């Protein structure tokens, strides 16, 4: 697949400003803007708040609400574990990315819109032993999250066609920075919703996601590969198995995926539990957490752009290592935080690490993989991330359950386990060889 670019870009690398402010790259980055609105509003903030509002009226019921959140996220991640590697094979077979991004985005938008419709229903009807509105919102969340993350497999792999290899770090950093600006716009929905009726956030979030996806739909052009023979979707597993058999030939990228498994375990679990930890350990209110999330997002915007430039200078492998050390620092401060200012500092540092991890990891995948198998490796990259997204919260929850009688110490121990995961990830990452 090739995205139409000015001839001057093909001949020699552009300056950063001239490179970034081209229609294909701006359109691509605006999709990051769009999907981050969904990710922050639905995954992190308003879906959990909705469940707490509907289910949680006591400490026990709050735990039931947390169980719904965990299981819904785990099931969506399980579906992604099954299918994300196949999506990568589809990319390599056909070269088609935009088609599937459009289809999956429209399904996500529709599902999120319907979450708002069902969330506002007043009915005593039950399904699966739950009130119909609650059951439908949970099912639609699983559907929306699955197709949302599925679209990202195609979207992330599109970056390889937007510039020359040495330009990818800057493009990646620009996309992530623009993406986190989407979080800032998404948080304005809170001004409309307030501290109750969180289902009201779902419909405006879906519309904002659709609106800022349109530039990619309209302006990105691609040339599909000619498909020699029609093959079934599930036959892609044979190609994945064949790639695993050739693991020695791709040792660098497979080693990085193991390292990323542990690093992403810490990231995904922190994202899932940060609201609960902030309230339980430091005593943040809902509005204070929204403000903390806002500050962390600004940190992500700044950090992702800086790390895009830094990665271009020092290389993606060293860039990932720097992000890992930054994660260790932020998690260490959060574990031992005894006052609000320490958690504000930890949140800001983690925000920088969060944005920078997407910049450096995407770039390293491009550097370590051959072009003819790049889509497949991006699918396996998503596979590694989603498996860790299932296991991380389960480990965290098991620790808090086992040490519940120790009060808040249980949450500190659980968060401390993420430091161990990060250290393991950094150790494995030292075995990743530089791309040549």
C-alpha positions as CSV (number, residue, x, y, z in Angstrom):
1,X,0.0,0.0,0.0
2,X,1.2,3.5,-0.8
3,X,-0.1,6.8,0.4
4,X,0.1,9.5,-2.2
5,X,2.9,11.9,-1.2
6,X,4.6,14.9,-2.8
7,X,7.5,13.8,-5.1
8,X,10.0,15.9,-3.0
9,X,9.3,13.6,0.0
10,X,10.2,10.5,-2.1
11,X,13.5,12.1,-3.2
12,X,14.8,13.2,0.2
13,X,13.6,13.7,3.7
14,X,11.7,16.9,4.4
15,X,12.2,19.2,7.3
16,X,10.0,18.3,10.3
17,X,7.6,21.1,9.7
18,X,7.2,20.5,5.9
19,X,6.9,16.8,6.5
20,X,4.2,16.9,9.2
21,X,2.0,19.5,7.7
22,X,1.0,17.6,4.6
23,X,-2.6,16.4,4.0
24,X,-2.0,12.7,4.4
25,X,-0.1,13.0,7.6
26,X,-2.5,15.5,9.2
27,X,-5.4,13.3,8.2
28,X,-3.7,10.2,9.7
29,X,-2.9,12.1,12.9
30,X,-6.5,13.4,13.2
31,X,-7.6,9.7,13.4
32,X,-5.4,9.4,16.5
33,X,-7.1,12.5,17.8
34,X,-10.5,10.8,17.1
35,X,-9.8,7.4,18.6
36,X,-8.2,8.9,21.7
37,X,-11.5,10.7,22.5
38,X,-13.1,7.2,22.5
39,X,-10.3,5.6,24.5
40,X,-10.3,8.2,27.3
41,X,-14.0,8.9,27.5
42,X,-15.3,5.3,27.3
43,X,-12.5,3.0,28.4
44,X,-11.0,5.1,31.2
45,X,-13.7,7.6,32.5
46,X,-17.4,7.5,31.7
47,X,-18.0,3.7,31.3
48,X,-16.5,2.9,34.7
49,X,-18.3,5.9,36.2
50,X,-21.6,4.8,34.7
51,X,-21.3,1.3,36.2
52,X,-20.4,2.8,39.6
53,X,-23.4,5.1,39.3
54,X,-25.8,2.3,38.3
55,X,-24.5,-0.5,40.4
56,X,-22.4,0.9,43.2
57,X,-24.4,2.1,46.2
58,X,-22.2,0.6,48.9
59,X,-18.6,-0.7,49.2
60,X,-19.8,-4.3,48.3
61,X,-21.7,-3.1,45.2
62,X,-18.8,-0.9,44.2
63,X,-16.7,-4.1,44.0
64,X,-19.4,-5.7,41.8
65,X,-19.3,-2.7,39.5
66,X,-15.5,-3.2,39.4
67,X,-16.0,-6.8,38.5
68,X,-18.3,-5.9,35.6
69,X,-15.6,-3.4,34.4
70,X,-12.8,-6.0,34.6
71,X,-14.8,-8.8,33.0
72,X,-16.0,-6.6,30.1
73,X,-12.5,-5.4,29.4
74,X,-11.0,-8.9,29.7
75,X,-13.6,-10.4,27.3
76,X,-13.0,-7.7,24.7
77,X,-9.3,-8.3,25.0
78,X,-9.8,-12.0,24.7
79,X,-11.6,-11.5,21.3
80,X,-8.7,-9.3,20.2
81,X,-6.2,-12.0,21.2
82,X,-8.0,-14.4,18.9
83,X,-8.4,-12.0,15.9
84,X,-5.7,-9.3,15.9
85,X,-3.0,-11.6,14.4
86,X,-5.3,-12.4,11.6
87,X,-5.9,-8.7,10.9
88,X,-2.2,-8.4,10.3
89,X,-2.2,-11.2,7.8
90,X,-5.1,-9.5,6.0
91,X,-3.0,-6.4,5.6
92,X,0.0,-8.3,4.1
93,X,-2.3,-10.2,1.7
94,X,-4.4,-7.3,0.4
95,X,-2.6,-4.0,1.4
96,X,-6.0,-2.7,2.4
97,X,-6.1,-0.7,5.6
98,X,-8.5,2.2,5.1
99,X,-11.4,0.0,4.2
100,X,-11.3,-1.9,7.4
101,X,-10.5,1.2,9.5
102,X,-13.7,2.8,8.1
103,X,-15.8,-0.3,8.7
104,X,-14.6,-0.9,12.3
105,X,-14.8,2.8,13.1
106,X,-18.5,3.0,12.0
107,X,-19.3,-0.1,14.1
108,X,-17.6,1.4,17.1
109,X,-19.4,4.7,16.6
110,X,-22.8,3.0,16.3
111,X,-22.1,0.8,19.4
112,X,-21.1,3.8,21.5
113,X,-24.1,5.8,20.3
114,X,-26.4,2.9,21.3
115,X,-24.7,2.8,24.7
116,X,-26.1,6.2,25.3
117,X,-29.5,5.3,24.0
118,X,-29.9,2.2,26.2
119,X,-28.2,3.9,29.2
120,X,-31.0,6.4,29.3
121,X,-33.8,3.9,29.1
122,X,-36.2,3.7,32.1
123,X,-37.5,0.1,32.2
124,X,-37.8,-2.8,34.6
125,X,-37.2,-5.4,32.0
126,X,-34.3,-7.8,32.7
127,X,-32.0,-9.8,30.5
128,X,-29.3,-12.2,31.8
129,X,-30.5,-11.4,35.3
130,X,-29.6,-7.7,34.9
131,X,-31.7,-4.6,34.1
132,X,-32.0,-4.4,30.3
133,X,-30.2,-1.0,30.0
134,X,-27.3,-2.1,32.1
135,X,-26.9,-5.4,30.2
136,X,-27.1,-3.7,26.8
137,X,-24.6,-1.0,27.8
138,X,-22.1,-3.7,28.9
139,X,-22.6,-5.8,25.7
140,X,-22.3,-2.7,23.5
141,X,-19.1,-1.7,25.3
142,X,-17.5,-5.1,24.6
143,X,-18.5,-4.8,20.9
144,X,-17.3,-1.2,20.6
145,X,-14.0,-1.8,22.4
146,X,-13.3,-4.9,20.3
147,X,-13.9,-3.1,17.0
148,X,-12.1,0.1,18.2
149,X,-8.9,-1.8,19.0
150,X,-9.3,-3.9,15.8
151,X,-9.2,-0.7,13.8
152,X,-5.9,0.3,15.5
153,X,-4.1,-2.8,14.1
154,X,-4.7,-1.4,10.6
155,X,-4.1,2.2,11.6
156,X,-0.8,1.6,13.3
157,X,0.6,-0.3,10.4
158,X,-0.4,2.6,8.0
159,X,2.5,4.7,9.5
160,X,5.1,2.8,7.5
161,X,3.8,4.3,4.2
162,X,3.7,7.9,5.4
163,X,7.3,8.7,5.1
164,X,10.9,7.4,4.8
165,X,12.3,5.2,7.5
166,X,14.2,7.9,9.2
167,X,11.1,10.1,9.3
168,X,8.8,7.6,11.1
169,X,9.8,8.6,14.7
170,X,8.8,12.2,14.1
171,X,5.6,11.2,12.3
172,X,4.7,8.7,15.1
173,X,5.4,11.4,17.8
174,X,3.3,13.9,16.0
175,X,0.4,11.4,15.7
176,X,0.5,10.6,19.4
177,X,0.7,14.2,20.4
178,X,-2.2,15.2,18.2
179,X,-4.0,12.1,19.6
180,X,-3.7,13.3,23.2
181,X,-5.0,16.7,22.2
182,X,-8.2,14.6,21.4
183,X,-8.3,13.7,25.1
184,X,-8.5,17.4,26.0
185,X,-11.5,17.9,23.7
186,X,-13.1,14.7,24.9
187,X,-12.9,15.8,28.5
188,X,-15.1,18.8,27.7
189,X,-18.0,16.3,27.6
190,X,-17.6,16.2,31.4
191,X,-18.8,19.9,31.5
192,X,-22.0,18.7,29.9
193,X,-22.5,15.6,32.0
194,X,-21.4,16.8,35.4
195,X,-21.2,14.3,38.3
196,X,-24.3,12.2,37.5
197,X,-26.0,10.8,34.4
198,X,-22.7,9.5,33.0
199,X,-24.6,7.7,30.1
200,X,-25.1,11.1,28.6
201,X,-21.4,11.1,27.7
202,X,-21.7,8.2,25.3
203,X,-23.6,9.8,22.4
204,X,-21.4,13.0,22.1
205,X,-18.3,10.9,22.4
206,X,-19.5,8.7,19.4
207,X,-20.2,11.8,17.3
208,X,-16.8,13.4,18.1
209,X,-15.1,10.1,17.2
210,X,-16.9,10.0,13.8
211,X,-16.3,13.7,13.0
212,X,-12.5,13.6,13.4
213,X,-12.2,10.2,11.6
214,X,-13.6,11.8,8.4
215,X,-10.2,13.3,7.2
216,X,-8.6,9.8,7.1
217,X,-11.7,8.4,5.3
218,X,-11.6,11.1,2.7
219,X,-8.0,12.2,2.1
220,X,-5.8,9.1,2.6
221,X,-5.3,7.2,-0.6
222,X,-4.0,3.7,-0.9
223,X,-3.1,1.2,-3.6
224,X,-4.2,-2.4,-2.6
225,X,-1.9,-5.3,-3.5
226,X,-3.2,-7.6,-6.2
227,X,-4.6,-10.7,-4.4
228,X,-3.3,-13.8,-6.3
229,X,-5.8,-16.3,-4.9
230,X,-8.8,-15.9,-2.7
231,X,-8.2,-17.4,0.8
232,X,-10.3,-17.8,3.8
233,X,-9.9,-15.4,6.8
234,X,-9.0,-18.2,9.2
235,X,-6.4,-19.6,6.9
236,X,-4.3,-16.7,8.1
237,X,-3.4,-18.8,11.2
238,X,-1.3,-21.0,9.0
239,X,0.8,-17.9,8.0
240,X,1.1,-16.9,11.6
241,X,2.3,-20.4,12.6
242,X,4.8,-20.3,9.7
243,X,6.1,-17.0,11.0
244,X,6.6,-18.4,14.4
245,X,8.6,-21.3,12.9
246,X,10.9,-18.7,11.3
247,X,11.4,-17.0,14.7
248,X,15.2,-17.2,14.5
249,X,15.1,-15.1,11.4
250,X,13.1,-12.4,13.3
251,X,14.7,-12.8,16.7
252,X,14.8,-9.0,17.4
253,X,11.2,-8.3,16.9
254,X,10.0,-11.4,18.8
255,X,12.3,-10.5,21.7
256,X,10.9,-7.0,21.7
257,X,7.3,-8.4,21.8
258,X,8.2,-10.3,24.9
259,X,9.6,-7.1,26.5
260,X,6.6,-5.2,25.4
261,X,4.3,-7.8,27.0
262,X,5.7,-6.9,30.4
263,X,6.0,-3.1,29.8
264,X,2.4,-3.0,28.4
265,X,1.2,-5.1,31.4
266,X,2.3,-2.2,33.6
267,X,0.8,0.5,31.3
268,X,-2.6,-1.2,30.7
269,X,-3.1,-2.1,34.4
270,X,-2.2,1.4,35.5
271,X,-4.7,2.9,33.0
272,X,-7.4,0.5,34.2
273,X,-6.8,1.1,38.0
274,X,-5.6,4.7,38.2
275,X,-9.0,6.1,39.1
276,X,-9.6,3.5,41.8
277,X,-6.1,4.0,43.2
278,X,-6.3,7.8,43.2
279,X,-9.6,7.7,45.2
280,X,-8.6,5.0,47.6
281,X,-5.0,6.0,48.4
282,X,-4.9,9.7,48.0
283,X,-8.6,10.5,48.4
284,X,-9.3,12.2,45.0
285,X,-12.8,13.2,44.2
286,X,-14.3,12.6,40.7
287,X,-13.6,16.2,39.6
288,X,-10.1,16.0,41.0
289,X,-9.4,12.8,39.1
290,X,-10.7,14.5,35.9
291,X,-8.3,17.3,36.5
292,X,-5.4,14.9,37.2
293,X,-6.3,13.0,34.0
294,X,-6.2,16.4,32.1
295,X,-2.7,17.2,33.5
296,X,-1.5,13.7,32.6
297,X,-2.8,14.1,29.1
298,X,-1.0,17.4,28.6
299,X,2.2,15.6,29.8
300,X,1.5,12.9,27.2
301,X,1.2,15.5,24.4
302,X,4.5,17.2,25.3
303,X,6.3,13.9,26.1
304,X,5.2,12.1,22.9
305,X,6.4,15.0,20.7
306,X,9.7,15.3,22.5
307,X,10.3,11.5,22.4
308,X,9.5,11.5,18.7
309,X,12.5,13.9,18.2
310,X,14.6,12.0,20.7
311,X,13.9,8.6,19.1
312,X,15.0,10.0,15.7
313,X,18.3,11.0,17.3
314,X,19.1,8.0,19.6
315,X,17.1,5.2,17.9
316,X,13.8,3.5,18.8
317,X,15.5,0.8,20.9
318,X,17.1,3.2,23.3
319,X,13.9,5.3,23.2
320,X,11.9,2.4,24.6
321,X,14.5,1.9,27.4
322,X,14.3,5.5,28.4
323,X,10.5,5.2,28.6
324,X,10.8,2.1,30.8
325,X,13.0,3.9,33.2
326,X,10.6,6.8,33.3
327,X,7.8,4.4,34.1
328,X,9.8,2.9,37.0
329,X,10.2,6.4,38.5
330,X,6.5,7.3,38.2
331,X,5.3,4.0,39.6
332,X,7.8,4.2,42.5
333,X,6.5,7.7,43.5
334,X,2.9,6.5,43.2
335,X,3.5,3.4,45.4
336,X,5.0,5.5,48.2
337,X,2.8,8.6,47.7
338,X,1.6,10.0,51.1
339,X,0.2,13.3,49.8
340,X,-1.6,14.7,46.8
341,X,1.5,16.5,45.3
342,X,3.4,13.2,45.0
343,X,0.5,11.7,43.1
344,X,0.3,14.7,40.8
345,X,4.0,14.3,40.1
346,X,3.6,10.5,39.5
347,X,0.6,11.1,37.2
348,X,2.5,13.7,35.1
349,X,5.5,11.5,34.7
350,X,3.4,8.5,33.8
351,X,1.6,10.7,31.2
352,X,4.9,11.4,29.5
353,X,5.8,7.7,29.6
354,X,2.4,6.6,28.3
355,X,2.5,8.8,25.2
356,X,6.1,8.1,24.5
357,X,5.7,4.3,24.7
358,X,3.3,4.4,21.7
359,X,5.8,6.6,19.8
360,X,8.9,4.5,20.4
361,X,7.3,1.0,20.1
362,X,5.5,1.7,16.8
363,X,8.8,3.0,15.4
364,X,10.8,0.0,16.6
365,X,8.3,-2.4,15.0
366,X,8.9,-0.6,11.7
367,X,12.6,-0.8,12.1
368,X,12.8,-4.5,13.1
369,X,10.4,-5.9,10.5
370,X,10.6,-6.7,6.8
371,X,8.1,-4.7,4.7
372,X,6.4,-7.9,3.3
373,X,5.5,-9.1,6.8
374,X,5.0,-5.8,8.5
375,X,1.2,-6.1,8.8
376,X,1.5,-9.5,10.3
377,X,4.0,-8.3,12.9
378,X,1.8,-5.3,13.8
379,X,-1.0,-7.9,14.3
380,X,1.3,-9.9,16.6
381,X,2.3,-6.7,18.3
382,X,-1.3,-6.0,19.1
383,X,-1.7,-9.7,20.2
384,X,1.2,-9.3,22.7
385,X,-0.4,-6.1,24.1
386,X,-3.9,-7.6,24.5
387,X,-2.7,-10.7,26.3
388,X,-0.9,-8.5,28.8
389,X,-4.1,-6.4,29.1
390,X,-6.0,-9.5,30.2
391,X,-3.4,-10.8,32.7
392,X,-2.3,-7.5,34.2
393,X,-5.6,-6.5,35.9
394,X,-6.1,-10.1,37.0
395,X,-2.8,-10.1,38.9
396,X,-3.5,-6.7,40.3
397,X,-6.9,-7.8,41.5
398,X,-5.6,-11.0,43.0
399,X,-3.0,-9.1,45.1
400,X,-5.6,-6.7,46.4
401,X,-7.9,-9.6,47.2
402,X,-5.2,-11.6,49.0
403,X,-4.1,-8.6,51.1
404,X,-7.5,-6.9,51.5
405,X,-7.3,-7.2,55.3
406,X,-4.2,-4.9,55.3
407,X,-6.3,-2.0,53.9
408,X,-4.6,0.5,51.6
409,X,-1.3,-1.5,51.8
410,X,-2.9,-4.0,49.5
411,X,-3.3,-1.4,46.7
412,X,0.3,-0.2,47.2
413,X,1.6,-3.8,47.0
414,X,-0.5,-4.4,43.8
415,X,0.9,-1.2,42.2
416,X,4.3,-2.3,43.3
417,X,3.9,-5.5,41.3
418,X,3.9,-3.3,38.2
419,X,7.4,-2.2,39.1
420,X,8.5,-5.8,38.9
421,X,6.8,-6.2,35.5
422,X,8.6,-3.1,34.2
423,X,12.0,-4.3,35.4
424,X,11.4,-7.7,33.7
425,X,10.5,-5.8,30.5
426,X,13.6,-3.7,30.6
427,X,15.8,-6.7,31.2
428,X,14.3,-8.5,28.2
429,X,14.6,-5.4,26.1
430,X,18.4,-5.3,26.6
431,X,18.5,-8.4,24.4
432,X,16.9,-6.6,21.5
433,X,19.5,-5.9,18.9
434,X,19.7,-2.6,17.0
435,X,18.0,-2.6,13.6
436,X,20.3,-2.4,10.6
